[in-house]
Amino acid sequence: MIIVLKSGSTQADIDHISEKLHEKGLKVHVSQGEERTIIGAIGDERILREAALAAYPAVEKVLPILKPFKLASRDFHKEDTRITIGDTVIGSNEICVIAGPCSVETREGLLEVARSVKKSGAKLLRGGAFKPRSSPYAFQGLGEEGLRYLAQARDETGLKVVTELMDPRDAELVDRYADMIQIGARNMSNFNLLKEVGKMKKPVLLKRGLSSTVKEWLMSAEYILDEGNMDVILCERGVRTFETETRNTLDLSCVPLVQGMSHLPIIVDPSHAVGRADLVAPMCMAAVAAGTDGLLIEVHENPEDALCDGPQSLRLEDFASLMKNIKSLARALGREL
């Protein structure tokens, strides 16, 4: 249920109502917009009705949130959420491009990629130190050594770091190195892990599960939001269908769909969606046309020798060319890169 406060309500009004809700055992989330303050009360609706919330002088109206995802819905937060990472704002008019290798393999290779994608206009650096792989015999990542390489690349280039967390036991370690925590598609429904990152103070990039509906995806985001971390970015990375010519099927319709349902920013990962380097560029352009808040693109200094996802990784020169095209399209759409 959401409690809309009257214009001009004071912090004392907010604190008073929040305290009363807490006393009844309800979870309270405050959203302060440009014109109105909204208090989200999560819990037993019978208690909410008994509270006679509309009787409080500062309350303008009380409305139920009908969607199962409460805090992620636009009912709770009308304005778009904007998430700041360094000097980059995700969810603004600027298209945020996150680029880098699927996995961190060598210090020299990562630094080469970081320098190049920074020069081309990327805002953040991606790279996996812990890699979830279908085969237990495939390269699983360098662990803390890979995290150190990412930190060194950040120190040299200024690019903030995005990397995946797979295990709650590694949360403290990854938190020391990362600027944004990625939850991969295979862990979208790992609710204990979602609760763990919900307690962290870092933005979370939540990828859509392999066969998950939009509603299930938003419900996973709800786990993070409910723990108090409101900096969640959704990432569409393709869903599994009967098609075999591409790795997955990129669902670009979910971009405007999610933007209508939720205030959370949404970006697109075409690399994992198509699994083919020759299709990444056109899908990036299509995602920008669909209104994405950003792109997550795999780039490698030598894709033929990549230990992970080489066939879908762009070469450095191809990424540079793509960025020029994205910039032209963004400009035509009244946006920035």
C-alpha positions as a Python dict, from the first residue, in 0.01 Angstrom:
ca = {
    (1, 'M'): (0, 0, 0),
    (2, 'I'): (122, 352, -73),
    (3, 'I'): (52, 658, 138),
    (4, 'V'): (67, 982, -58),
    (5, 'L'): (149, 1281, 159),
    (6, 'K'): (23, 1630, 98),
    (7, 'S'): (244, 1887, -69),
    (8, 'G'): (444, 2070, 195),
    (9, 'S'): (455, 1779, 438),
    (10, 'T'): (750, 1804, 674),
    (11, 'Q'): (1014, 1554, 778),
    (12, 'A'): (838, 1537, 1112),
    (13, 'D'): (520, 1422, 935),
    (14, 'I'): (716, 1153, 750),
    (15, 'D'): (888, 1035, 1068),
    (16, 'H'): (561, 1026, 1264),
    (17, 'I'): (375, 813, 1008),
    (18, 'S'): (677, 588, 955),
    (19, 'E'): (707, 530, 1329),
    (20, 'K'): (340, 433, 1358),
    (21, 'L'): (377, 186, 1070),
    (22, 'H'): (691, 36, 1224),
    (23, 'E'): (504, -12, 1552),
    (24, 'K'): (254, -229, 1369),
    (25, 'G'): (531, -449, 1230),
    (26, 'L'): (522, -311, 875),
    (27, 'K'): (818, -243, 649),
    (28, 'V'): (842, 122, 550),
    (29, 'H'): (1002, 264, 236),
    (30, 'V'): (1002, 639, 172),
    (31, 'S'): (1016, 779, -183),
    (32, 'Q'): (1059, 1155, -206),
    (33, 'G'): (974, 1290, -552),
    (34, 'E'): (986, 1642, -689),
    (35, 'E'): (626, 1721, -591),
    (36, 'R'): (510, 1451, -351),
    (37, 'T'): (645, 1218, -86),
    (38, 'I'): (518, 861, -93),
    (39, 'I'): (551, 611, 190),
    (40, 'G'): (533, 248, 91),
    (41, 'A'): (395, 22, 367),
    (42, 'I'): (464, -346, 307),
    (43, 'G'): (297, -611, 520),
    (44, 'D'): (-37, -756, 627),
    (45, 'E'): (-304, -549, 451),
    (46, 'R'): (-551, -613, 735),
    (47, 'I'): (-317, -419, 964),
    (48, 'L'): (-291, -143, 706),
    (49, 'R'): (-668, -104, 694),
    (50, 'E'): (-690, -97, 1071),
    (51, 'A'): (-435, 184, 1084),
    (52, 'A'): (-688, 435, 948),
    (53, 'L'): (-402, 603, 765),
    (54, 'A'): (-621, 853, 587),
    (55, 'A'): (-699, 1015, 923),
    (56, 'Y'): (-347, 1154, 957),
    (57, 'P'): (-347, 1530, 874),
    (58, 'A'): (-45, 1502, 642),
    (59, 'V'): (-194, 1219, 434),
    (60, 'E'): (-354, 1310, 103),
    (61, 'K'): (-464, 961, 1),
    (62, 'V'): (-400, 593, 57),
    (63, 'L'): (-382, 355, -238),
    (64, 'P'): (-325, -20, -268),
    (65, 'I'): (-38, -144, -485),
    (66, 'L'): (-205, -412, -691),
    (67, 'K'): (109, -545, -860),
    (68, 'P'): (299, -822, -679),
    (69, 'F'): (620, -620, -713),
    (70, 'K'): (557, -326, -482),
    (71, 'L'): (875, -122, -455),
    (72, 'A'): (978, -174, -817),
    (73, 'S'): (646, -48, -953),
    (74, 'R'): (566, 299, -1082),
    (75, 'D'): (279, 308, -833),
    (76, 'F'): (539, 345, -561),
    (77, 'H'): (783, 568, -750),
    (78, 'K'): (646, 773, -1041),
    (79, 'E'): (974, 931, -1152),
    (80, 'D'): (1251, 737, -1326),
    (81, 'T'): (1518, 621, -1085),
    (82, 'R'): (1861, 757, -1171),
    (83, 'I'): (2165, 575, -1041),
    (84, 'T'): (2497, 757, -1012),
    (85, 'I'): (2825, 567, -1045),
    (86, 'G'): (3119, 804, -1043),
    (87, 'D'): (3041, 1073, -1299),
    (88, 'T'): (2794, 849, -1486),
    (89, 'V'): (2417, 858, -1435),
    (90, 'I'): (2224, 549, -1549),
    (91, 'G'): (1859, 619, -1621),
    (92, 'S'): (1914, 966, -1765),
    (93, 'N'): (1910, 1100, -2120),
    (94, 'E'): (2265, 970, -2159),
    (95, 'I'): (2315, 616, -2291),
    (96, 'C'): (2562, 440, -2062),
    (97, 'V'): (2790, 188, -2237),
    (98, 'I'): (2959, -76, -2022),
    (99, 'A'): (3231, -269, -2206),
    (100, 'G'): (3505, -523, -2144),
    (101, 'P'): (3587, -893, -2163),
    (102, 'C'): (3352, -1165, -2045),
    (103, 'S'): (3620, -1281, -1804),
    (104, 'V'): (3940, -1128, -1673),
    (105, 'E'): (4221, -1343, -1814),
    (106, 'T'): (4546, -1145, -1791),
    (107, 'R'): (4645, -810, -1643),
    (108, 'E'): (4796, -691, -1972),
    (109, 'G'): (4494, -794, -2179),
    (110, 'L'): (4248, -627, -1942),
    (111, 'L'): (4447, -303, -1938),
    (112, 'E'): (4463, -300, -2318),
    (113, 'V'): (4086, -340, -2342),
    (114, 'A'): (4019, -83, -2067),
    (115, 'R'): (4234, 182, -2233),
    (116, 'S'): (4074, 121, -2572),
    (117, 'V'): (3708, 118, -2464),
    (118, 'K'): (3766, 430, -2252),
    (119, 'K'): (3904, 608, -2557),
    (120, 'S'): (3601, 496, -2760),
    (121, 'G'): (3356, 637, -2505),
    (122, 'A'): (3265, 354, -2266),
    (123, 'K'): (3165, 473, -1919),
    (124, 'L'): (3222, 155, -1714),
    (125, 'L'): (3444, -152, -1739),
    (126, 'R'): (3299, -502, -1716),
    (127, 'G'): (3490, -821, -1647),
    (128, 'G'): (3421, -1143, -1463),
    (129, 'A'): (3652, -1265, -1187),
    (130, 'F'): (3413, -1547, -1091),
    (131, 'K'): (3250, -1712, -1392),
    (132, 'P'): (2944, -1940, -1385),
    (133, 'R'): (2999, -2188, -1668),
    (134, 'S'): (2783, -2468, -1806),
    (135, 'S'): (3077, -2710, -1787),
    (136, 'P'): (3272, -2766, -1466),
    (137, 'Y'): (3583, -2809, -1683),
    (138, 'A'): (3561, -2464, -1845),
    (139, 'F'): (3759, -2162, -1724),
    (140, 'Q'): (3600, -2045, -1399),
    (141, 'G'): (3777, -1711, -1358),
    (142, 'L'): (4080, -1585, -1164),
    (143, 'G'): (3896, -1500, -843),
    (144, 'E'): (4059, -1235, -625),
    (145, 'E'): (4351, -1203, -867),
    (146, 'G'): (4103, -1098, -1136),
    (147, 'L'): (3945, -848, -897),
    (148, 'R'): (4287, -693, -836),
    (149, 'Y'): (4340, -656, -1210),
    (150, 'L'): (4004, -481, -1242),
    (151, 'A'): (4098, -241, -962),
    (152, 'Q'): (4430, -165, -1136),
    (153, 'A'): (4246, -95, -1463),
    (154, 'R'): (4012, 142, -1276),
    (155, 'D'): (4308, 321, -1118),
    (156, 'E'): (4473, 374, -1456),
    (157, 'T'): (4170, 461, -1673),
    (158, 'G'): (3916, 599, -1428),
    (159, 'L'): (3652, 352, -1550),
    (160, 'K'): (3429, 224, -1270),
    (161, 'V'): (3413, -155, -1241),
    (162, 'V'): (3120, -395, -1286),
    (163, 'T'): (3177, -758, -1191),
    (164, 'E'): (2966, -1060, -1100),
    (165, 'L'): (2896, -1196, -753),
    (166, 'M'): (2800, -1565, -750),
    (167, 'D'): (2823, -1667, -387),
    (168, 'P'): (2710, -1480, -72),
    (169, 'R'): (3035, -1597, 91),
    (170, 'D'): (3229, -1380, -157),
    (171, 'A'): (3015, -1068, -98),
    (172, 'E'): (3266, -889, 125),
    (173, 'L'): (3553, -967, -113),
    (174, 'V'): (3374, -847, -427),
    (175, 'D'): (3241, -542, -244),
    (176, 'R'): (3600, -431, -174),
    (177, 'Y'): (3683, -414, -544),
    (178, 'A'): (3363, -350, -741),
    (179, 'D'): (3172, -28, -802),
    (180, 'M'): (2863, -216, -922),
    (181, 'I'): (2767, -576, -845),
    (182, 'Q'): (2632, -795, -1124),
    (183, 'I'): (2387, -1077, -1055),
    (184, 'G'): (2399, -1314, -1351),
    (185, 'A'): (2107, -1475, -1530),
    (186, 'R'): (2161, -1809, -1358),
    (187, 'N'): (2135, -1642, -1017),
    (188, 'M'): (1832, -1422, -1083),
    (189, 'S'): (1626, -1651, -859),
    (190, 'N'): (1895, -1711, -600),
    (191, 'F'): (1697, -1528, -335),
    (192, 'N'): (1956, -1558, -59),
    (193, 'L'): (2210, -1394, -288),
    (194, 'L'): (1960, -1121, -379),
    (195, 'K'): (1900, -1050, -11),
    (196, 'E'): (2275, -1026, 44),
    (197, 'V'): (2329, -763, -226),
    (198, 'G'): (2019, -586, -97),
    (199, 'K'): (2212, -519, 222),
    (200, 'M'): (2512, -382, 34),
    (201, 'K'): (2564, -14, -50),
    (202, 'K'): (2663, -73, -413),
    (203, 'P'): (2439, -51, -721),
    (204, 'V'): (2324, -391, -847),
    (205, 'L'): (2298, -498, -1212),
    (206, 'L'): (2031, -770, -1223),
    (207, 'K'): (2025, -983, -1536),
    (208, 'R'): (1705, -1148, -1656),
    (209, 'G'): (1691, -1525, -1608),
    (210, 'L'): (1719, -1764, -1903),
    (211, 'S'): (1348, -1843, -1908),
    (212, 'S'): (1204, -1577, -1679),
    (213, 'T'): (901, -1359, -1742),
    (214, 'V'): (920, -984, -1691),
    (215, 'K'): (707, -1020, -1378),
    (216, 'E'): (943, -1282, -1231),
    (217, 'W'): (1238, -1057, -1311),
    (218, 'L'): (1080, -761, -1133),
    (219, 'M'): (994, -982, -836),
    (220, 'S'): (1365, -1070, -809),
    (221, 'A'): (1445, -699, -809),
    (222, 'E'): (1192, -666, -528),
    (223, 'Y'): (1406, -889, -305),
    (224, 'I'): (1695, -643, -340),
    (225, 'L'): (1479, -334, -293),
    (226, 'D'): (1307, -481, 10),
    (227, 'E'): (1642, -510, 188),
    (228, 'G'): (1697, -137, 146),
    (229, 'N'): (1915, -116, -166),
    (230, 'M'): (1717, 96, -412),
    (231, 'D'): (1996, 118, -672),
    (232, 'V'): (1895, -167, -903),
    (233, 'I'): (1954, -172, -1278),
    (234, 'L'): (1776, -434, -1486),
    (235, 'C'): (1961, -604, -1773),
    (236, 'E'): (1792, -784, -2063),
    (237, 'R'): (2028, -1051, -2200),
    (238, 'G'): (1801, -1266, -2410),
    (239, 'V'): (1569, -1550, -2317),
    (240, 'R'): (1575, -1913, -2420),
    (241, 'T'): (1341, -2006, -2705),
    (242, 'F'): (1326, -2278, -2970),
    (243, 'E'): (1553, -2075, -3202),
    (244, 'T'): (1902, -2223, -3248),
    (245, 'E'): (2070, -1979, -3488),
    (246, 'T'): (2140, -1739, -3200),
    (247, 'R'): (2248, -1818, -2846),
    (248, 'N'): (1926, -1673, -2704),
    (249, 'T'): (1643, -1455, -2831),
    (250, 'L'): (1684, -1085, -2752),
    (251, 'D'): (1353, -951, -2620),
    (252, 'L'): (1373, -581, -2703),
    (253, 'S'): (1000, -539, -2642),
    (254, 'C'): (1078, -569, -2271),
    (255, 'V'): (1258, -234, -2273),
    (256, 'P'): (951, -10, -2323),
    (257, 'L'): (739, -267, -2139),
    (258, 'V'): (953, -250, -1824),
    (259, 'Q'): (981, 127, -1849),
    (260, 'G'): (603, 148, -1831),
    (261, 'M'): (580, -92, -1536),
    (262, 'S'): (881, 8, -1328),
    (263, 'H'): (1088, 312, -1237),
    (264, 'L'): (1412, 111, -1246),
    (265, 'P'): (1662, 171, -1529),
    (266, 'I'): (1698, -102, -1789),
    (267, 'I'): (1998, -180, -2010),
    (268, 'V'): (2054, -441, -2281),
    (269, 'D'): (2329, -703, -2319),
    (270, 'P'): (2322, -800, -2690),
    (271, 'S'): (2645, -1002, -2664),
    (272, 'H'): (2497, -1279, -2448),
    (273, 'A'): (2165, -1256, -2630),
    (274, 'V'): (2290, -1334, -2980),
    (275, 'G'): (2619, -1510, -2909),
    (276, 'R'): (2760, -1391, -3242),
    (277, 'A'): (2987, -1092, -3290),
    (278, 'D'): (2839, -1010, -3632),
    (279, 'L'): (2495, -953, -3477),
    (280, 'V'): (2602, -747, -3175),
    (281, 'A'): (2625, -410, -3355),
    (282, 'P'): (2277, -420, -3518),
    (283, 'M'): (2121, -533, -3190),
    (284, 'C'): (2295, -246, -3008),
    (285, 'M'): (2144, -1, -3255),
    (286, 'A'): (1802, -163, -3219),
    (287, 'A'): (1826, -146, -2840),
    (288, 'V'): (1907, 226, -2855),
    (289, 'A'): (1608, 279, -3085),
    (290, 'A'): (1391, 89, -2834),
    (291, 'G'): (1491, 332, -2559),
    (292, 'T'): (1747, 140, -2354),
    (293, 'D'): (1924, 325, -2074),
    (294, 'G'): (2251, 155, -2160),
    (295, 'L'): (2438, -129, -2325),
    (296, 'L'): (2658, -408, -2187),
    (297, 'I'): (2901, -514, -2460),
    (298, 'E'): (3171, -780, -2455),
    (299, 'V'): (3503, -662, -2600),
    (300, 'H'): (3828, -860, -2619),
    (301, 'E'): (4175, -773, -2746),
    (302, 'N'): (4197, -1107, -2930),
    (303, 'P'): (3862, -1294, -2944),
    (304, 'E'): (4015, -1601, -3112),
    (305, 'D'): (4217, -1670, -2797),
    (306, 'A'): (3950, -1573, -2543),
    (307, 'L'): (3898, -1823, -2263),
    (308, 'C'): (3529, -1731, -2241),
    (309, 'D'): (3272, -1622, -2503),
    (310, 'G'): (3517, -1534, -2778),
    (311, 'P'): (3263, -1580, -3063),
    (312, 'Q'): (3043, -1300, -2929),
    (313, 'S'): (3320, -1056, -2833),
    (314, 'L'): (3394, -750, -3044),
    (315, 'R'): (3744, -655, -3148),
    (316, 'L'): (3872, -323, -3021),
    (317, 'E'): (3847, -155, -3361),
    (318, 'D'): (3494, -290, -3418),
    (319, 'F'): (3382, -154, -3082),
    (320, 'A'): (3528, 187, -3168),
    (321, 'S'): (3335, 189, -3498),
    (322, 'L'): (3015, 81, -3325),
    (323, 'M'): (3043, 361, -3070),
    (324, 'K'): (3056, 619, -3350),
    (325, 'N'): (2736, 476, -3499),
    (326, 'I'): (2562, 467, -3160),
    (327, 'K'): (2658, 830, -3104),
    (328, 'S'): (2503, 931, -3439),
    (329, 'L'): (2182, 741, -3363),
    (330, 'A'): (2164, 882, -3010),
    (331, 'R'): (2198, 1234, -3146),
    (332, 'A'): (1916, 1172, -3397),
    (333, 'L'): (1695, 1054, -3110),
    (334, 'G'): (1775, 1357, -2895),
    (335, 'R'): (1994, 1159, -2658),
    (336, 'E'): (2360, 1161, -2559),
    (337, 'L'): (2635, 902, -2545),
}
